[in-house]
Amino acid sequence: MWVITVYSEKNKTTMFEFENEEEAREMIKHLQGCRILSEVIYNDPPLVREKR
């Protein structure tokens, strides 16, 4: 997942989520303010149930 965080002049923070990098990079071109593009990587171990 890709996230764009935008900090605007009026102390407002807005976040946008994208499934792929291409979509995020296209959108960031059209946004104004301080913009940060981040990749979110989930590394959670799978849930395992005990067998009884």
PDB file of N, CA, C and O in Angstrom, chain B, residues numbered from 101:
ATOM      1  N   MET B 101       0.853  -1.160   0.000  1.00  0.00           N
ATOM      2  CA  MET B 101       0.000   0.000   0.000  1.00  0.00           C
ATOM      3  C   MET B 101       0.905   1.230   0.000  1.00  0.00           C
ATOM      4  O   MET B 101       1.981   1.230   0.597  1.00  0.00           O
ATOM      5  N   TRP B 102       0.447   2.266  -0.677  1.00  0.00           N
ATOM      6  CA  TRP B 102       1.172   3.537  -0.756  1.00  0.00           C
ATOM      7  C   TRP B 102       0.306   4.631  -0.142  1.00  0.00           C
ATOM      8  O   TRP B 102      -0.907   4.663  -0.348  1.00  0.00           O
ATOM      9  N   VAL B 103       0.937   5.523   0.612  1.00  0.00           N
ATOM     10  CA  VAL B 103       0.214   6.587   1.297  1.00  0.00           C
ATOM     11  C   VAL B 103       0.871   7.929   0.977  1.00  0.00           C
ATOM     12  O   VAL B 103       2.090   8.076   1.054  1.00  0.00           O
ATOM     13  N   ILE B 104       0.029   8.909   0.615  1.00  0.00           N
ATOM     14  CA  ILE B 104       0.498  10.282   0.456  1.00  0.00           C
ATOM     15  C   ILE B 104      -0.034  11.063   1.645  1.00  0.00           C
ATOM     16  O   ILE B 104      -1.235  11.063   1.916  1.00  0.00           O
ATOM     17  N   THR B 105       0.879  11.734   2.356  1.00  0.00           N
ATOM     18  CA  THR B 105       0.499  12.619   3.457  1.00  0.00           C
ATOM     19  C   THR B 105       0.766  14.045   2.994  1.00  0.00           C
ATOM     20  O   THR B 105       1.865  14.363   2.540  1.00  0.00           O
ATOM     21  N   VAL B 106      -0.253  14.906   3.113  1.00  0.00           N
ATOM     22  CA  VAL B 106      -0.135  16.294   2.671  1.00  0.00           C
ATOM     23  C   VAL B 106      -0.347  17.211   3.872  1.00  0.00           C
ATOM     24  O   VAL B 106      -1.354  17.113   4.575  1.00  0.00           O
ATOM     25  N   TYR B 107       0.618  18.103   4.095  1.00  0.00           N
ATOM     26  CA  TYR B 107       0.513  19.128   5.131  1.00  0.00           C
ATOM     27  C   TYR B 107       0.271  20.454   4.418  1.00  0.00           C
ATOM     28  O   TYR B 107       1.115  20.903   3.643  1.00  0.00           O
ATOM     29  N   SER B 108      -0.872  21.082   4.675  1.00  0.00           N
ATOM     30  CA  SER B 108      -1.202  22.330   3.988  1.00  0.00           C
ATOM     31  C   SER B 108      -0.841  23.531   4.848  1.00  0.00           C
ATOM     32  O   SER B 108      -0.432  23.391   6.000  1.00  0.00           O
ATOM     33  N   GLU B 109      -1.002  24.715   4.265  1.00  0.00           N
ATOM     34  CA  GLU B 109      -0.647  25.964   4.940  1.00  0.00           C
ATOM     35  C   GLU B 109      -1.495  26.222   6.182  1.00  0.00           C
ATOM     36  O   GLU B 109      -1.038  26.907   7.097  1.00  0.00           O
ATOM     37  N   LYS B 110      -2.682  25.707   6.237  1.00  0.00           N
ATOM     38  CA  LYS B 110      -3.610  25.983   7.338  1.00  0.00           C
ATOM     39  C   LYS B 110      -3.546  24.915   8.429  1.00  0.00           C
ATOM     40  O   LYS B 110      -4.538  24.653   9.108  1.00  0.00           O
ATOM     41  N   ASN B 111      -2.370  24.299   8.591  1.00  0.00           N
ATOM     42  CA  ASN B 111      -2.161  23.252   9.604  1.00  0.00           C
ATOM     43  C   ASN B 111      -3.137  22.091   9.445  1.00  0.00           C
ATOM     44  O   ASN B 111      -3.571  21.497  10.433  1.00  0.00           O
ATOM     45  N   LYS B 112      -3.474  21.776   8.224  1.00  0.00           N
ATOM     46  CA  LYS B 112      -4.378  20.667   7.943  1.00  0.00           C
ATOM     47  C   LYS B 112      -3.559  19.506   7.362  1.00  0.00           C
ATOM     48  O   LYS B 112      -2.723  19.702   6.480  1.00  0.00           O
ATOM     49  N   THR B 113      -3.810  18.313   7.864  1.00  0.00           N
ATOM     50  CA  THR B 113      -3.133  17.115   7.377  1.00  0.00           C
ATOM     51  C   THR B 113      -4.153  16.226   6.688  1.00  0.00           C
ATOM     52  O   THR B 113      -5.222  15.953   7.234  1.00  0.00           O
ATOM     53  N   THR B 114      -3.816  15.775   5.482  1.00  0.00           N
ATOM     54  CA  THR B 114      -4.696  14.892   4.725  1.00  0.00           C
ATOM     55  C   THR B 114      -3.879  13.703   4.248  1.00  0.00           C
ATOM     56  O   THR B 114      -2.723  13.848   3.850  1.00  0.00           O
ATOM     57  N   MET B 115      -4.497  12.515   4.292  1.00  0.00           N
ATOM     58  CA  MET B 115      -3.806  11.305   3.846  1.00  0.00           C
ATOM     59  C   MET B 115      -4.630  10.603   2.777  1.00  0.00           C
ATOM     60  O   MET B 115      -5.857  10.541   2.861  1.00  0.00           O
ATOM     61  N   PHE B 116      -3.935  10.073   1.767  1.00  0.00           N
ATOM     62  CA  PHE B 116      -4.560   9.340   0.679  1.00  0.00           C
ATOM     63  C   PHE B 116      -3.887   7.970   0.586  1.00  0.00           C
ATOM     64  O   PHE B 116      -2.663   7.871   0.679  1.00  0.00           O
ATOM     65  N   GLU B 117      -4.682   6.920   0.404  1.00  0.00           N
ATOM     66  CA  GLU B 117      -4.151   5.558   0.282  1.00  0.00           C
ATOM     67  C   GLU B 117      -4.315   5.060  -1.146  1.00  0.00           C
ATOM     68  O   GLU B 117      -5.318   5.339  -1.804  1.00  0.00           O
ATOM     69  N   PHE B 118      -3.305   4.312  -1.620  1.00  0.00           N
ATOM     70  CA  PHE B 118      -3.322   3.763  -2.973  1.00  0.00           C
ATOM     71  C   PHE B 118      -2.835   2.325  -2.945  1.00  0.00           C
ATOM     72  O   PHE B 118      -1.998   1.951  -2.124  1.00  0.00           O
ATOM     73  N   GLU B 119      -3.367   1.538  -3.842  1.00  0.00           N
ATOM     74  CA  GLU B 119      -2.963   0.135  -3.937  1.00  0.00           C
ATOM     75  C   GLU B 119      -1.621  -0.037  -4.633  1.00  0.00           C
ATOM     76  O   GLU B 119      -0.893  -0.988  -4.347  1.00  0.00           O
ATOM     77  N   ASN B 120      -1.281   0.884  -5.557  1.00  0.00           N
ATOM     78  CA  ASN B 120      -0.004   0.727  -6.251  1.00  0.00           C
ATOM     79  C   ASN B 120       0.738   2.059  -6.376  1.00  0.00           C
ATOM     80  O   ASN B 120       0.147   3.132  -6.260  1.00  0.00           O
ATOM     81  N   GLU B 121       2.023   1.962  -6.611  1.00  0.00           N
ATOM     82  CA  GLU B 121       2.898   3.130  -6.662  1.00  0.00           C
ATOM     83  C   GLU B 121       2.562   4.066  -7.818  1.00  0.00           C
ATOM     84  O   GLU B 121       2.640   5.286  -7.669  1.00  0.00           O
ATOM     85  N   GLU B 122       2.191   3.509  -8.963  1.00  0.00           N
ATOM     86  CA  GLU B 122       1.902   4.340 -10.136  1.00  0.00           C
ATOM     87  C   GLU B 122       0.758   5.313  -9.874  1.00  0.00           C
ATOM     88  O   GLU B 122       0.846   6.488 -10.227  1.00  0.00           O
ATOM     89  N   GLU B 123      -0.322   4.821  -9.252  1.00  0.00           N
ATOM     90  CA  GLU B 123      -1.457   5.682  -8.916  1.00  0.00           C
ATOM     91  C   GLU B 123      -1.033   6.802  -7.964  1.00  0.00           C
ATOM     92  O   GLU B 123      -1.418   7.958  -8.139  1.00  0.00           O
ATOM     93  N   ALA B 124      -0.248   6.450  -6.971  1.00  0.00           N
ATOM     94  CA  ALA B 124       0.186   7.430  -5.974  1.00  0.00           C
ATOM     95  C   ALA B 124       1.071   8.496  -6.609  1.00  0.00           C
ATOM     96  O   ALA B 124       0.917   9.683  -6.321  1.00  0.00           O
ATOM     97  N   ARG B 125       1.993   8.081  -7.467  1.00  0.00           N
ATOM     98  CA  ARG B 125       2.897   9.047  -8.109  1.00  0.00           C
ATOM     99  C   ARG B 125       2.146   9.977  -9.067  1.00  0.00           C
ATOM    100  O   ARG B 125       2.515  11.141  -9.221  1.00  0.00           O
ATOM    101  N   GLU B 126       1.113   9.470  -9.699  1.00  0.00           N
ATOM    102  CA  GLU B 126       0.314  10.317 -10.589  1.00  0.00           C
ATOM    103  C   GLU B 126      -0.464  11.355  -9.774  1.00  0.00           C
ATOM    104  O   GLU B 126      -0.542  12.518 -10.171  1.00  0.00           O
ATOM    105  N   MET B 127      -1.033  10.949  -8.652  1.00  0.00           N
ATOM    106  CA  MET B 127      -1.818  11.856  -7.819  1.00  0.00           C
ATOM    107  C   MET B 127      -0.943  12.926  -7.167  1.00  0.00           C
ATOM    108  O   MET B 127      -1.357  14.080  -7.056  1.00  0.00           O
ATOM    109  N   ILE B 128       0.261  12.551  -6.737  1.00  0.00           N
ATOM    110  CA  ILE B 128       1.109  13.498  -6.013  1.00  0.00           C
ATOM    111  C   ILE B 128       1.492  14.699  -6.881  1.00  0.00           C
ATOM    112  O   ILE B 128       1.799  15.772  -6.362  1.00  0.00           O
ATOM    113  N   LYS B 129       1.473  14.516  -8.188  1.00  0.00           N
ATOM    114  CA  LYS B 129       1.773  15.611  -9.117  1.00  0.00           C
ATOM    115  C   LYS B 129       0.737  16.729  -9.023  1.00  0.00           C
ATOM    116  O   LYS B 129       1.046  17.887  -9.307  1.00  0.00           O
ATOM    117  N   HIS B 130      -0.485  16.390  -8.627  1.00  0.00           N
ATOM    118  CA  HIS B 130      -1.599  17.341  -8.636  1.00  0.00           C
ATOM    119  C   HIS B 130      -1.903  17.940  -7.268  1.00  0.00           C
ATOM    120  O   HIS B 130      -2.785  18.790  -7.148  1.00  0.00           O
ATOM    121  N   LEU B 131      -1.187  17.508  -6.243  1.00  0.00           N
ATOM    122  CA  LEU B 131      -1.442  17.991  -4.889  1.00  0.00           C
ATOM    123  C   LEU B 131      -0.506  19.142  -4.544  1.00  0.00           C
ATOM    124  O   LEU B 131       0.629  19.198  -5.017  1.00  0.00           O
ATOM    125  N   GLN B 132      -0.996  20.059  -3.714  1.00  0.00           N
ATOM    126  CA  GLN B 132      -0.180  21.194  -3.284  1.00  0.00           C
ATOM    127  C   GLN B 132       0.083  21.103  -1.796  1.00  0.00           C
ATOM    128  O   GLN B 132      -0.685  20.483  -1.060  1.00  0.00           O
ATOM    129  N   GLY B 133       1.154  21.712  -1.355  1.00  0.00           N
ATOM    130  CA  GLY B 133       1.557  21.665   0.043  1.00  0.00           C
ATOM    131  C   GLY B 133       2.763  20.757   0.184  1.00  0.00           C
ATOM    132  O   GLY B 133       3.319  20.289  -0.810  1.00  0.00           O
ATOM    133  N   CYS B 134       3.162  20.513   1.409  1.00  0.00           N
ATOM    134  CA  CYS B 134       4.272  19.608   1.686  1.00  0.00           C
ATOM    135  C   CYS B 134       3.745  18.182   1.564  1.00  0.00           C
ATOM    136  O   CYS B 134       2.848  17.783   2.305  1.00  0.00           O
ATOM    137  N   ARG B 135       4.304  17.412   0.627  1.00  0.00           N
ATOM    138  CA  ARG B 135       3.790  16.068   0.332  1.00  0.00           C
ATOM    139  C   ARG B 135       4.840  15.017   0.638  1.00  0.00           C
ATOM    140  O   ARG B 135       6.017  15.192   0.326  1.00  0.00           O
ATOM    141  N   ILE B 136       4.409  13.932   1.247  1.00  0.00           N
ATOM    142  CA  ILE B 136       5.293  12.819   1.560  1.00  0.00           C
ATOM    143  C   ILE B 136       4.663  11.547   1.007  1.00  0.00           C
ATOM    144  O   ILE B 136       3.505  11.245   1.297  1.00  0.00           O
ATOM    145  N   LEU B 137       5.424  10.804   0.214  1.00  0.00           N
ATOM    146  CA  LEU B 137       4.965   9.524  -0.333  1.00  0.00           C
ATOM    147  C   LEU B 137       5.641   8.408   0.450  1.00  0.00           C
ATOM    148  O   LEU B 137       6.866   8.368   0.559  1.00  0.00           O
ATOM    149  N   SER B 138       4.831   7.499   0.996  1.00  0.00           N
ATOM    150  CA  SER B 138       5.350   6.406   1.818  1.00  0.00           C
ATOM    151  C   SER B 138       4.818   5.072   1.319  1.00  0.00           C
ATOM    152  O   SER B 138       3.675   4.972   0.872  1.00  0.00           O
ATOM    153  N   GLU B 139       5.655   4.056   1.400  1.00  0.00           N
ATOM    154  CA  GLU B 139       5.206   2.697   1.125  1.00  0.00           C
ATOM    155  C   GLU B 139       4.983   2.008   2.469  1.00  0.00           C
ATOM    156  O   GLU B 139       5.863   2.018   3.329  1.00  0.00           O
ATOM    157  N   VAL B 140       3.814   1.417   2.645  1.00  0.00           N
ATOM    158  CA  VAL B 140       3.486   0.713   3.879  1.00  0.00           C
ATOM    159  C   VAL B 140       3.612  -0.776   3.609  1.00  0.00           C
ATOM    160  O   VAL B 140       2.947  -1.313   2.722  1.00  0.00           O
ATOM    161  N   ILE B 141       4.458  -1.434   4.368  1.00  0.00           N
ATOM    162  CA  ILE B 141       4.675  -2.868   4.203  1.00  0.00           C
ATOM    163  C   ILE B 141       4.245  -3.559   5.486  1.00  0.00           C
ATOM    164  O   ILE B 141       4.780  -3.294   6.562  1.00  0.00           O
ATOM    165  N   TYR B 142       3.288  -4.434   5.355  1.00  0.00           N
ATOM    166  CA  TYR B 142       2.820  -5.191   6.507  1.00  0.00           C
ATOM    167  C   TYR B 142       3.625  -6.475   6.590  1.00  0.00           C
ATOM    168  O   TYR B 142       3.720  -7.226   5.619  1.00  0.00           O
ATOM    169  N   ASN B 143       4.194  -6.718   7.739  1.00  0.00           N
ATOM    170  CA  ASN B 143       5.004  -7.913   7.932  1.00  0.00           C
ATOM    171  C   ASN B 143       4.488  -8.673   9.143  1.00  0.00           C
ATOM    172  O   ASN B 143       5.261  -9.107   9.997  1.00  0.00           O
ATOM    173  N   ASP B 144       3.178  -8.826   9.205  1.00  0.00           N
ATOM    174  CA  ASP B 144       2.565  -9.525  10.323  1.00  0.00           C
ATOM    175  C   ASP B 144       2.682 -11.032  10.115  1.00  0.00           C
ATOM    176  O   ASP B 144       2.467 -11.526   9.008  1.00  0.00           O
ATOM    177  N   PRO B 145       3.021 -11.758  11.168  1.00  0.00           N
ATOM    178  CA  PRO B 145       3.051 -13.213  11.029  1.00  0.00           C
ATOM    179  C   PRO B 145       1.631 -13.749  10.853  1.00  0.00           C
ATOM    180  O   PRO B 145       0.684 -13.172  11.389  1.00  0.00           O
ATOM    181  N   PRO B 146       1.473 -14.828  10.121  1.00  0.00           N
ATOM    182  CA  PRO B 146       0.122 -15.383   9.938  1.00  0.00           C
ATOM    183  C   PRO B 146      -0.441 -15.877  11.273  1.00  0.00           C
ATOM    184  O   PRO B 146       0.290 -16.342  12.147  1.00  0.00           O
ATOM    185  N   LEU B 147      -1.745 -15.760  11.395  1.00  0.00           N
ATOM    186  CA  LEU B 147      -2.392 -16.256  12.606  1.00  0.00           C
ATOM    187  C   LEU B 147      -2.468 -17.780  12.541  1.00  0.00           C
ATOM    188  O   LEU B 147      -2.895 -18.349  11.536  1.00  0.00           O
ATOM    189  N   VAL B 148      -2.058 -18.419  13.606  1.00  0.00           N
ATOM    190  CA  VAL B 148      -2.064 -19.882  13.651  1.00  0.00           C
ATOM    191  C   VAL B 148      -2.925 -20.299  14.840  1.00  0.00           C
ATOM    192  O   VAL B 148      -2.746 -19.821  15.961  1.00  0.00           O
ATOM    193  N   ARG B 149      -3.841 -21.182  14.570  1.00  0.00           N
ATOM    194  CA  ARG B 149      -4.683 -21.698  15.643  1.00  0.00           C
ATOM    195  C   ARG B 149      -4.117 -23.029  16.134  1.00  0.00           C
ATOM    196  O   ARG B 149      -3.629 -23.849  15.356  1.00  0.00           O
ATOM    197  N   GLU B 150      -4.200 -23.209  17.432  1.00  0.00           N
ATOM    198  CA  GLU B 150      -3.736 -24.455  18.001  1.00  0.00           C
ATOM    199  C   GLU B 150      -4.760 -25.546  17.725  1.00  0.00           C
ATOM    200  O   GLU B 150      -5.967 -25.325  17.820  1.00  0.00           O
ATOM    201  N   LYS B 151      -4.261 -26.718  17.384  1.00  0.00           N
ATOM    202  CA  LYS B 151      -5.154 -27.867  17.188  1.00  0.00           C
ATOM    203  C   LYS B 151      -5.304 -28.573  18.529  1.00  0.00           C
ATOM    204  O   LYS B 151      -4.329 -28.789  19.249  1.00  0.00           O
ATOM    205  N   ARG B 152      -6.541 -28.927  18.847  1.00  0.00           N
ATOM    206  CA  ARG B 152      -6.811 -29.632  20.106  1.00  0.00           C
ATOM    207  C   ARG B 152      -7.276 -31.018  19.844  1.00  0.00           C
ATOM    208  O   ARG B 152      -7.553 -31.764  20.783  1.00  0.00           O
TER     209      ARG B 152
END
